[in-house]
Amino acid sequence: MNIFLGRQPIFDINGNVVAYEILFRNSNNNFYIEQDGNNATIDVIVNTFYSLGVKNVTGGKRAFINFTKELIQRELATVLPPDILTVEILENIEPTEEVVLACKSLKSKGYTIALDDFVFQDKYIKLIELADIIKIDFTLTKGTDRKKVIDRINNHNIKYLAEKVETLEEYEEAKRYGYTYFQGYFFSKPKILKGRDIPKNEIVILKIMEHLKQENIDYEYLTNLIMKDVSTSYKLIKYINSSYFSIKNKVKSIKQAVAFLGRDELKKWLYIVMLGNINKGELNELTNTSLVRAKFCENILIYCEESTNKVSDGYIMGLVSLMDCMLHVPMSEITKELGLTDEVTKALNGEENYLNNILKIVIAYEREDWSKVVKYSKVQGLKFESIAEAYIDAVIWSNNV
């Protein structure tokens, strides 16, 4: 499933790129197609942080992302790291008490607040007091008004960004007026970034969303639902084991990840990830095979009477084992991003170990290479009948999903 983003650099006064504004795109066409603002922002977040990866999109620099009133009030920005995200408040958002309180909360948690396409009105005073950056659209604000707005606000803690700068004269003028940051076609048009995402099982997604509405969440039931969707499982492991969290011991199972996030943050994260790129792809054979492999590996390890940790490793290994084919990215890069255990990482990258032998059994069985199934099964002391039972159970489980 192809995904797209627009990315436009933001420069400082010395011409260095200090951030990127990330823009919604749904094709190679480099312009915005009108659609629901919530969905557009959620797609941008999912594609930037979970599908393409923020390092690939911004190179570690700040990401400016537009947030709607609803997303601000729900504080969905908190699922993203404050040191790399700038929350842009859209110009059409009314500065209600709820919006101001939500911005205060985000500010207290270390998030940078930017007011987008700003035109001064008294009603914005409370938001101005919270703003770190104010963006002035040079196609809307002309001549000396570009200076007057800075003088009127008169707050030395605020930095000003000249937006939609299209000529050298406008750039020089902005520098004279005291602007700190610059963005526009004079420097660079938005660049289209293209990648791939894993299609969701939308029946499972609907069940998850329905369950999240319940007063008392059944975490075991929720964990089992997440495990049935390859896309959500992959993103959750990637998110939990990313550098956003300082976890000494890597999370090795979906159950651990759910427990680690806790109710409120899990609900926010699931809301974003489940709605991102929805209805843009169908379950295909690769996602189905990934589910079968995950359960197949898990079942074999249960037959081997392994510990719960080993069984969890087997499920994750099977789930991730086709990600390189789905995303067109080398497996070595995928395992590096996911932060998996050493054993799982080595197994997925083809190094000989206990789990790699389990994966060889699974792949040989898929290919009906019975001599190899027997060969690798002997290493584990497994009968062929047990392998067949493990496979049939995995297929039935996947079909039920």
TAMOQUI-V696666 format. One record per helix or strand of 3 or more residues. SS is the DSSP state (hx for helix, st for strand). FROM is the first residue (numbers start at 1). TO is the last residue. Records with the same first field share a line. If there is no record, write none. Layout:
BEGIN
SS->FROM-TO ; FROM-TO
END
This chain:
BEGIN
st->2-11 ; 17-24 ; 62-67 ; 85-89 ; 112-115 ; 133-137 ; 159-163 ; 191-196
hx->37-51 ; 54-58 ; 69-73 ; 76-79 ; 97-108 ; 122-130 ; 145-153 ; 168-177 ; 202-212 ; 219-227 ; 230-240 ; 254-261 ; 263-275 ; 285-303 ; 308-320 ; 323-327 ; 331-338 ; 342-348 ; 354-366 ; 370-380 ; 384-400
END
